[in-house]
Amino acid sequence: IAKKMILWIVGSSIAIAALISAVYLYDDYQKKLKAVAAQLIKIEESVEKSLSSSLYAEDEENARQQLEGILKQPDMVQVQIWNVDDVDPVLSLINKEFEDLHPMVRRALGIHKVVPIFALDGDGNLSKEKIADMHLTVSLGGAKKKIKDQIILFGLIQLIQVSLISAIIWFIFKKLVSRHLSHMASYADSMDLNDLSGEGLKLNRKETNQLDELDNLVISFNDMRTNLKEAHAALSDYAVNLEKKVAERTKEIEEEREKVAALLNNMRQAVFSIDRSQKVIAPVSSFSKNVFGSEIEGSDIFDTIYKDLDRQSEEYSQLNSALNTVFGEDDLQYDLMEDYFIQKAIYKEDEGGKDNKILQFSYNPMFNNKEELDKVMFIVEDVTELEKLAAEKAANDKEIATINEIASNKIDDVKAFILSADSYIKDSIQPLEDFKGDQSQAGGLGEIFRNLHTLKGNSRIFSLGTISQTTHIVENDLVEMIEEVKEGKEISFDRIDGLFQGFKDIEAAIAIYLEIGKRIFSFGSADEITVSKKQIEEIQGLIENVNSNQNEIKQ
């Protein structure tokens, strides 16, 4: 840690010092450039009049002396005088240090300035007449050398400073932190987990009232040591008494299992689960054998539970697709597919058996700790007897309603109507057969309509609902057919056969009333109707049986 910390401090110090030094050196360099520019301006101001006088008088010796004086200024590279129209300089003085350099290289050493020389007027002032140009070239080598020297100096200072600071930090960290951490590490290495009875960790330093980070670390370490000691004691006790505790827990689990098994086996329903493979898995309630006639554990549900489903039906396809989709998915996917699970199905215990069972299904999803569907629980109930009772109740209710419809009329009148009702259908068959053989003979359709309309009207008068409703349906089909015939459309044989089937439905409805009339109201002949006391008692007994069946179904 100390090495890493020192490296970070050294690196940060060097980076900060370098940035500050760079700013300082850049400012110093800019000041040097300004000083060189000021030097050139001063030279220009000091020699322009005297040099103009010498050049105007063509006093070359005096002009050369002035240029030599300029060349002696610090960092001067060369001084040249150029006449306006000359190709070569009139005078040219070069610092010996730079004589071997190419003229273009010399000009690139620093600042190059061209100073115009004007002639003097009669009063000794500069006029606007230009007689020559003075070219001054100043090197920046001195400024750059000074900057380099400063960089070296700053580098040495920073190196000494960083070295001293690093040594001080190393010493402080070693004394205040590192040696205590080493002591903690040595204590941890020497700690025996099987024997934690010794003293806790202590630091070799003066105690103070204020706790620092190391004190907090020591406290936490000793707390951990205490917890380890307690946990080790508990673990030792647990290891000694493990066999006893395992036996006790096994007994508890076995008792709970027996309770669950007893609960399952006393249910009058088949309870079991299936997994992703669509096979029945344990536990399976014992009543399942009563429902399905055999053991189902380990079997495929489509070979046992749903074996009598039509494999070509949409119902089978939807159920199979749903079961292949929901496993391994969340509850949303199950909710989307739940409606495709079959609620009722026919089950045959033996192939070719005449008595079929009607099974009612309910389902319960079982998710794992990842909230993915792992199993589906089935609760299957044999509702065959309930369905039979419901069917018997419906039939009895229908019979009671029919008896009430007949009894609500004058018996003589309703008897006469029921005994003669089928004649309306018989009178309609031949005209319909003629129309089927030749659709140009459509006149008979009107006769059929009158027969049906009369039959419907009379049945409504006597409140015989089954006859009137059935006749109304057939009459509507006939009206549509008559309208199409008027439009010149040809009627298909299927629709005509549909009317024949409608006639049969009407005859079946009439037969229901006729059978009850003969059995209950003695519709044996059209001249005499008698209802004996015994028959009335039978009717009352039948009503009581129906009420009793209703109570059983509700239970």
C-alpha positions in Angstrom: 0.0 0.0 0.0 2.8 2.4 0.9 4.5 1.9 -2.4 1.4 2.5 -4.4 0.5 5.5 -2.3 4.0 7.0 -2.8 3.9 6.3 -6.5 0.6 8.1 -6.7 1.9 11.1 -4.7 5.1 11.3 -6.7 3.3 11.1 -10.0 0.7 13.7 -9.0 3.4 16.0 -7.6 5.5 15.8 -10.8 2.5 16.4 -13.0 1.4 19.4 -11.0 5.0 20.8 -10.8 5.5 20.3 -14.5 2.2 22.1 -15.3 3.1 25.1 -13.1 6.7 25.2 -14.5 5.4 25.1 -18.1 3.1 28.1 -17.4 6.0 30.0 -15.8 8.5 29.2 -18.6 6.0 30.1 -21.3 5.5 33.5 -19.6 9.2 34.0 -19.3 9.7 33.2 -23.0 7.0 35.7 -24.0 8.8 38.4 -21.9 12.1 37.6 -23.7 10.4 38.0 -27.1 9.0 41.4 -26.1 12.5 42.4 -24.9 14.0 41.5 -28.3 11.3 43.5 -30.0 12.0 46.5 -27.8 15.7 46.1 -28.5 15.1 46.4 -32.2 12.9 49.5 -31.8 15.6 51.1 -29.6 18.3 50.4 -32.3 16.1 51.9 -34.9 15.5 55.0 -33.0 19.2 55.5 -32.0 20.8 55.1 -35.5 18.2 56.1 -38.0 19.3 59.8 -38.3 23.0 59.3 -38.1 22.9 56.3 -40.5 20.7 58.3 -42.9 23.2 61.2 -42.9 26.1 58.8 -43.5 24.3 57.0 -46.3 23.2 60.3 -47.9 26.8 61.6 -47.8 28.0 58.2 -49.0 30.3 58.0 -46.0 30.7 54.2 -46.0 33.2 54.1 -43.2 31.0 55.9 -40.8 28.0 53.8 -41.8 30.1 50.6 -41.2 31.1 51.7 -37.8 27.5 52.3 -36.9 26.5 48.8 -38.1 29.3 47.2 -36.1 28.0 48.9 -33.0 24.6 47.4 -33.8 26.1 44.0 -34.4 27.6 44.0 -30.9 24.1 44.1 -29.3 23.2 40.8 -27.6 21.9 38.0 -29.9 22.4 40.0 -33.1 23.0 37.7 -36.1 23.5 40.1 -39.0 23.0 43.8 -40.2 22.6 44.7 -43.8 22.0 47.9 -45.8 20.1 47.6 -49.1 19.6 50.4 -51.6 16.1 50.6 -53.1 17.1 49.4 -56.5 20.1 47.2 -55.8 20.2 43.4 -56.0 22.9 43.0 -53.4 23.3 44.7 -50.1 25.5 47.8 -49.9 26.8 46.9 -46.5 26.5 43.5 -44.8 28.0 42.6 -41.4 27.6 39.1 -40.0 28.3 37.8 -36.5 31.2 35.4 -36.7 29.3 32.8 -34.8 26.8 32.5 -37.7 29.0 33.1 -40.8 29.0 29.5 -41.9 25.2 29.3 -42.0 23.1 29.7 -45.2 21.4 33.2 -45.4 18.0 31.6 -45.2 19.0 29.6 -42.1 20.3 32.8 -40.5 17.0 34.6 -41.1 15.1 31.7 -39.5 17.1 31.8 -36.3 14.9 34.4 -34.7 13.3 37.8 -35.5 14.0 39.5 -38.9 13.0 43.2 -39.2 13.3 45.6 -42.1 13.8 49.3 -41.1 13.3 51.9 -43.8 16.0 54.7 -44.0 14.7 58.2 -45.0 16.8 61.2 -46.1 17.2 64.3 -43.9 15.7 67.6 -44.9 17.5 71.0 -44.5 16.4 71.2 -40.8 17.9 67.8 -40.0 14.6 66.0 -39.8 13.6 62.8 -41.6 11.8 63.4 -44.8 9.6 61.1 -46.8 12.3 60.3 -49.3 13.4 56.7 -48.8 17.1 56.1 -49.6 17.7 52.5 -48.3 16.5 49.6 -46.0 18.3 48.3 -43.0 17.7 44.5 -42.4 18.2 43.4 -38.8 18.2 39.7 -37.7 18.2 38.8 -34.0 18.7 35.2 -32.7 16.3 33.7 -30.1 19.0 31.2 -29.1 19.8 33.1 -25.9 16.1 33.0 -24.8 15.9 29.3 -25.6 19.1 28.5 -23.8 17.8 30.4 -20.7 14.6 28.4 -20.9 16.5 25.1 -21.1 18.6 26.1 -18.1 15.5 26.9 -16.1 13.9 23.6 -17.1 17.0 21.7 -15.8 17.0 23.8 -12.6 13.2 23.2 -12.0 13.7 19.5 -12.7 16.5 19.2 -10.1 14.4 21.1 -7.5 11.3 18.9 -8.1 13.4 15.8 -8.0 14.9 16.7 -4.6 11.5 17.9 -3.3 9.7 14.7 -4.4 12.4 12.5 -3.0 12.2 14.2 0.4 8.4 14.2 0.4 8.3 10.5 -0.5 10.8 9.6 2.2 8.8 11.5 4.8 5.5 10.0 3.6 7.1 6.5 3.7 8.3 7.1 7.2 5.0 8.4 8.5 3.0 5.6 6.8 5.4 3.0 8.1 5.2 4.3 11.6 1.4 5.1 11.8 -0.2 2.5 9.6 2.0 -0.1 7.9 3.6 -1.7 11.0 0.2 -2.1 12.6 -1.3 -3.7 9.5 1.7 -6.1 9.5 0.9 -6.9 13.1 -2.7 -7.6 12.3 -1.7 -9.9 9.4 0.6 -11.8 11.7 -2.1 -12.1 14.3 -4.6 -13.4 11.8 -2.1 -16.0 10.5 -1.4 -17.2 14.0 -5.0 -17.5 15.0 -6.2 -21.1 15.5 -9.9 -21.6 14.7 -10.0 -24.6 16.9 -8.8 -22.6 19.9 -10.0 -19.0 20.2 -9.5 -18.7 23.9 -6.5 -16.3 23.9 -6.5 -12.5 24.1 -7.9 -10.4 21.3 -5.9 -8.2 18.9 -4.2 -5.1 20.4 -2.0 -2.5 18.7 1.4 -1.6 20.0 0.8 2.1 20.5 -0.4 4.6 23.0 -4.1 4.6 23.8 -6.1 7.7 23.2 -9.6 8.8 23.9 -10.4 9.3 20.2 -10.8 6.2 18.0 -9.3 6.3 14.5 -9.7 3.9 11.6 -7.2 1.4 12.9 -9.0 1.3 16.3 -12.3 0.6 14.5 -10.7 -2.1 12.5 -9.3 -3.8 15.6 -12.7 -3.6 17.3 -14.4 -5.2 14.2 -11.7 -7.9 14.0 -12.2 -8.8 17.7 -16.0 -8.9 17.2 -15.5 -11.2 14.3 -13.2 -13.4 16.4 -15.9 -13.5 19.1 -18.6 -14.4 16.6 -16.3 -17.1 15.1 -15.8 -18.5 18.6 -19.5 -18.7 19.2 -20.3 -20.1 15.8 -17.5 -22.7 16.3 -19.0 -23.8 19.6 -22.5 -24.0 18.1 -21.1 -26.0 15.1 -19.3 -28.4 17.5 -22.5 -28.9 19.4 -24.4 -29.4 16.2 -21.8 -32.0 15.0 -22.1 -33.9 18.3 -25.9 -33.9 18.2 -26.3 -34.1 14.5 -27.5 -37.7 14.3 -30.1 -37.0 17.0 -31.3 -33.9 15.3 -31.4 -35.6 11.9 -33.6 -38.4 13.4 -35.9 -35.8 15.0 -36.2 -33.8 11.8 -36.7 -37.0 9.7 -39.5 -38.0 12.0 -41.2 -34.6 11.7 -40.9 -34.8 7.9 -42.3 -38.3 7.8 -45.2 -37.2 10.0 -45.9 -34.3 7.7 -45.7 -36.6 4.7 -48.1 -39.0 6.3 -50.5 -36.1 7.0 -50.4 -35.0 3.3 -50.8 -38.6 2.1 -53.8 -39.1 4.4 -55.3 -35.9 3.2 -54.8 -36.9 -0.4 -56.0 -40.4 0.1 -59.2 -39.3 1.8 -60.2 -36.9 -0.9 -63.0 -38.1 -3.3 -61.0 -36.7 -6.2 -58.0 -37.7 -8.2 -55.1 -35.4 -7.3 -51.7 -35.5 -9.0 -49.2 -33.4 -10.8 -47.4 -33.5 -14.2 -44.0 -32.1 -15.2 -42.5 -30.8 -18.4 -42.5 -34.3 -19.9 -46.3 -34.5 -19.5 -46.1 -37.5 -17.3 -47.8 -38.1 -14.0 -45.5 -37.7 -11.0 -45.9 -38.5 -7.3 -47.7 -37.9 -5.0 -50.9 -39.3 -6.5 -54.0 -39.7 -4.4 -55.3 -43.2 -4.0 -58.7 -42.2 -5.3 -57.1 -41.7 -8.7 -57.3 -45.5 -9.3 -61.1 -45.3 -8.7 -61.4 -42.5 -11.3 -59.2 -44.0 -14.0 -59.5 -47.7 -13.2 -55.7 -48.2 -13.0 -52.5 -46.8 -11.6 -51.5 -43.6 -13.5 -48.2 -42.6 -11.8 -45.4 -42.4 -14.5 -47.9 -42.5 -17.4 -48.2 -40.0 -20.2 -51.4 -38.0 -19.8 -52.3 -38.3 -23.4 -52.1 -42.1 -23.1 -54.2 -42.2 -19.9 -56.0 -39.1 -18.8 -56.8 -37.7 -22.2 -56.7 -41.0 -24.2 -60.2 -40.7 -25.5 -59.8 -37.2 -27.0 -60.1 -37.1 -30.7 -56.5 -36.6 -32.0 -57.8 -34.7 -35.0 -60.0 -32.3 -33.0 -59.2 -28.6 -32.4 -59.7 -29.2 -28.7 -56.8 -31.8 -28.6 -54.6 -29.5 -30.7 -55.1 -26.5 -28.4 -54.5 -28.5 -25.2 -51.3 -30.1 -26.6 -50.0 -26.7 -27.7 -50.8 -25.1 -24.4 -49.0 -27.8 -22.4 -45.9 -27.6 -24.7 -45.8 -23.8 -24.2 -46.4 -23.1 -20.5 -43.5 -25.0 -18.8 -40.5 -22.9 -18.0 -42.4 -19.7 -18.5 -43.9 -17.1 -16.1 -47.5 -16.8 -14.8 -48.4 -14.4 -17.6 -47.8 -17.1 -20.2 -49.8 -19.6 -18.1 -52.7 -17.1 -17.8 -52.7 -16.7 -21.6 -52.9 -20.5 -22.2 -55.2 -21.5 -19.3 -58.4 -21.2 -21.4 -57.1 -24.0 -23.7 -57.0 -26.5 -20.8 -60.0 -28.9 -21.1 -62.6 -28.6 -18.3 -64.6 -31.7 -19.1 -63.9 -34.9 -21.1 -65.2 -38.4 -21.8 -63.2 -41.2 -20.3 -63.6 -44.9 -21.1 -62.1 -47.4 -18.7 -62.2 -50.3 -21.2 -61.9 -50.1 -25.0 -65.3 -50.5 -26.4 -66.9 -50.0 -23.1 -70.5 -48.8 -23.2 -70.5 -46.9 -19.9 -68.5 -43.7 -20.3 -67.3 -41.5 -17.5 -67.6 -37.8 -17.6 -64.5 -36.2 -15.9 -64.3 -32.6 -14.7 -60.8 -31.1 -14.5 -59.4 -28.2 -12.6 -55.7 -27.1 -12.7 -53.3 -25.3 -10.4 -49.9 -24.0 -11.6 -46.8 -24.7 -9.4 -43.8 -22.3 -9.9 -40.2 -22.8 -8.8 -38.0 -20.2 -7.1 -37.2 -18.6 -10.4 -41.0 -17.9 -10.9 -41.0 -20.3 -13.8 -43.8 -23.0 -14.2 -42.3 -26.3 -13.0 -45.4 -28.5 -12.5 -49.2 -28.4 -13.0 -51.5 -30.0 -10.4 -54.6 -31.8 -11.6 -57.8 -32.2 -9.6 -60.0 -34.6 -11.4 -63.6 -35.4 -10.4 -65.9 -38.1 -11.7 -69.2 -36.1 -12.4 -70.9 -38.9 -14.4 -73.7 -39.3 -11.9 -74.1 -35.5 -11.4 -74.4 -35.2 -15.2 -77.0 -37.9 -15.3 -79.0 -36.3 -12.5 -78.8 -33.0 -14.3 -80.0 -34.6 -17.5 -82.8 -36.3 -15.7 -83.7 -33.0 -14.0 -83.8 -31.2 -17.3 -86.0 -34.0 -18.8 -88.3 -33.9 -15.8 -88.4 -30.1 -15.9 -89.3 -30.3 -19.6 -92.0 -32.9 -18.9 -93.5 -30.8 -16.0 -93.5 -27.7 -18.3 -95.3 -29.7 -21.0 -97.9 -31.0 -18.5 -98.5 -27.5 -17.2 -98.9 -26.2 -20.8 -101.5 -28.9 -21.5 -103.2 -28.5 -18.1 -103.5 -24.7 -18.5 -106.1 -25.2 -21.3 -109.5 -26.8 -21.6 -108.6 -30.4 -22.0 -111.2 -31.1 -24.7 -109.9 -28.3 -26.9 -106.1 -29.0 -26.5 -106.8 -32.7 -27.0 -108.5 -32.1 -30.3 -105.6 -29.9 -31.4 -102.8 -32.2 -30.4 -104.5 -35.3 -32.0 -105.0 -33.4 -35.3 -101.7 -31.3 -35.3 -99.6 -33.7 -37.4 -102.2 -33.5 -40.2 -100.8 -30.0 -41.1 -97.4 -31.6 -41.6 -98.7 -34.6 -43.6 -100.6 -32.2 -45.9 -97.4 -30.2 -46.5 -95.1 -33.1 -47.5 -96.5 -33.8 -50.9 -96.5 -30.2 -52.2 -92.8 -29.9 -51.0 -91.9 -33.2 -52.8 -93.6 -31.8 -56.0 -91.6 -28.6 -55.7 -88.4 -30.5 -55.3 -89.1 -32.5 -58.4 -90.1 -29.5 -60.4 -89.4 -26.0 -59.1 -91.9 -24.5 -61.6 -94.6 -26.0 -59.4 -94.1 -23.4 -56.7 -97.8 -22.9 -56.0 -97.8 -25.6 -53.3 -95.4 -23.5 -51.2 -98.2 -21.2 -50.4 -100.3 -24.1 -49.1 -97.3 -25.2 -47.0 -97.0 -21.7 -45.6 -100.7 -21.6 -44.6 -100.4 -25.0 -42.9 -97.4 -23.9 -40.9 -98.9 -20.5 -40.1 -102.1 -22.1 -38.8 -100.2 -24.7 -36.8 -98.0 -22.0 -35.2 -101.0 -19.8 -34.4 -103.0 -22.6 -32.8 -100.1 -23.8 -30.8 -99.6 -20.3 -29.5 -103.2 -20.1 -28.6 -102.8 -23.2 -26.4 -99.4 -22.0 -25.2 -97.7 -25.1 -26.5 -94.2 -23.5 -26.7 -92.2 -26.3 -28.2 -94.5 -26.7 -31.1 -94.8 -23.0 -31.8 -91.1 -22.3 -31.6 -90.1 -25.2 -33.8 -92.8 -24.3 -36.4 -91.7 -20.7 -36.3 -88.1 -21.6 -37.4 -89.3 -23.8 -40.2 -91.8 -21.1 -41.3 -89.0 -18.5 -41.5 -87.0 -20.8 -43.8 -90.0 -21.3 -46.0 -90.7 -17.5 -46.3 -87.1 -16.9 -47.4 -87.4 -19.7 -50.0 -90.7 -18.2 -51.3 -89.1 -14.8 -51.7 -86.2 -16.2 -53.7 -88.6 -18.2 -55.9 -90.4 -14.9 -56.7 -87.1 -13.4 -57.7 -86.5 -16.3 -60.1 -83.7 -17.9 -58.1 -83.3 -21.7 -58.0 -83.5 -23.4 -54.6 -80.9 -26.0 -53.8 -81.9 -29.5 -52.8 -80.1 -29.1 -49.5 -82.4 -26.3 -48.5 -85.4 -28.3 -49.5 -84.2 -31.3 -47.5 -83.7 -28.9 -44.6 -87.5 -28.1 -44.7 -88.2 -31.9 -44.7 -86.0 -32.2 -41.6 -87.9 -29.2 -40.1 -91.2 -31.2 -40.6 -89.7 -34.1 -38.7 -88.7 -31.7 -35.9 -92.3 -30.4 -35.7 -93.6 -34.0 -35.7 -91.2 -34.8 -32.9 -92.4 -31.8 -30.9 -96.1 -32.9 -31.4 -95.2 -36.4 -30.4 -93.9 -35.2 -27.0 -97.2 -33.6 -26.2 -99.1 -36.6 -27.6 -97.2 -39.1 -25.5 -97.7 -37.1 -22.3 -101.4 -36.5 -23.2 -101.9 -40.2 -23.6 -100.0 -41.1 -20.5 -101.2 -38.4 -18.2 -104.5 -37.1 -19.6 -105.7 -40.3 -21.4 -105.7 -38.9 -25.0 -106.8 -42.3 -26.2 -109.7 -41.1 -28.3 -111.0 -37.8 -29.5 -114.4 -38.4 -27.8 -113.5 -39.0 -24.1 -110.9 -37.5 -21.7 -110.7 -38.8 -18.2 -108.1 -38.2 -15.5 -108.2 -40.6 -12.6 -107.3 -40.0 -9.0 -104.4 -42.4 -9.3 -103.0 -40.5 -12.3 -103.3 -37.2 -10.4 -101.3 -38.8 -7.5 -98.7 -40.0 -10.0 -98.3 -36.5 -11.4 -97.9 -35.2 -7.8 -95.3 -37.9 -7.1 -93.4 -37.1 -10.2 -93.2 -33.4 -9.2 -92.0 -34.4 -5.8 -89.3 -36.6 -7.4 -88.1 -33.7 -9.5 -87.9 -31.4 -6.5 -85.9 -34.1 -4.7 -83.5 -34.5 -7.6 -83.0 -30.7 -7.7 -82.0 -30.8 -4.0 -79.5 -33.6 -4.6 -77.9 -31.8 -7.5 -77.5 -28.6 -5.5 -75.8 -30.7 -2.7 
